[in-house]
Amino acid sequence: MLLREVPARAGSPGAALLADALAGSSARCRLYVLSDLAAAPDAPPLAAALVEIEGHGAILVRASVGTPRTGLRARLFTDLRAELRACGVRTFKYESDAELEYDAPDVQWCEQEL
């Protein structure tokens, strides 16, 4: 599996997994997709994550897994944290249930040092 950054706009690979979260995203957002290298080149990504970058911090706006597979969400988060750390991000903030939008009023937040 491979995590890669793609343009954060409608029509990009993984955009369909994130529904309306991508439409309201800011210019500071990055879209990451997790793809299966053994699949056909035009196969849709297995998972996607929309992340808003703010200085040395990042907020997970939304994450989604296309096809439920054991360990896929954990793999997305592990690879995403490694990628963000390599880009200079120091803290990663996300909801305890990342399927919710990040501005939901009664969401528990988690913050990790990278």
Secondary structure, DSSP 8 states (H G I E B T S, - for coil): -EEEEE-SSTTSTTGGGGGGGTTT--TTEEEEEEE-TTS-TTS--SEEEEEEEETTEEEEEEEEESS--TTHHHHHHHHHHHHHHHTT--EEEEESSTTS-TT-TT--EEEEE-
